[in-house]
Amino acid sequence: MTVRDTILTRLRETLSQPHLPFPPAHSEPLTHTERMTVTHAPADIWAQAQRFQQELHAVKGSCELLETVTEARLSVVSRLQLWLEEEQAARKTVDAERPEDWQVLCWPLDQLQIEGLSVILKEVGFKLIEPTDLHDPQQRDSIRTVRAGITTVEAAFASTGSFVVGGRGANARAASLTPFRHLVVIPFSKLFATGEDWLAQMRHAGKLDNYLRQSRNLSIITGPSKSADLEGYLTMGVHGPKVVHAILFDDLQQ
């Protein structure tokens, strides 16, 4: 008997023991849909938003659910202001002092689908950086110490609290990777029950092939960056943002 046969024989003998919970003694065969779908989520869009919030909280992220674009605009400004105040408190600076490296790395703000956001952020004093070519050493240096990044998403998945960030055109992947804090803006029109639903819709619309070809990269992000050692001690923010906050807002009823 070969080593392979020995291993397979032991596995079969172990799995055949009646007291084991797996595999179940009498299990119904999976349907095609069950076989192809790993996760599930409710069909109602607000129920999906609540599920996304629940899943994101479970992986140490945070999330707000808002009804209007106006609320989303105010929330973005308030969140950045809160983060700035936390930085000032940590550095023990006075309110009038804004840290020189407290800049906001962002995608083109028109992609966020929040009208007037760029104007109000500049009015309250936030310096926005929109890099066009991070192969340029000067542009890379300009984002090296940014403390916050703003992006939207290609799609978000309620069943896992995940979202897809793609690198296309002026959308720098660095905005979701380099800063200490990542603020992600998600309109309901980009929220799907599962990743399979998004892929199915893109494929049905005939957009998937071109989308993948035009994207430099795709990242599926689920909460803040996390890493654990062999003893299971979890460390946050090792390979990316330590803080991920999502703002979901209803853009379907406008």
Buried (B, 14 or more C-beta within 10 A) or exposed (E): EEEEEEEEEEEEEEEEEEEEEEEEEEEEEEEEEEEEBEBBBBEEBBEBBBBBBEBBEEBBBBBBBBEEBBBBBBBBBEBBEEBBEEBBEEEEEEEEEBBEEBBBBBBEBEBBBBEEBBEBBEEEEBEBBBBEEBEEEEBBEBBEBBBBBBBBBBBBBBBBBBBBBBBBEEBBBBBBBBBBBBBBBBBBEBBBBBBBBBEBEBEEEEEBEEBEEEBEEBBEBBBBBBEEEEEEEEEBBEEBBBBBBBBBBBBEEE
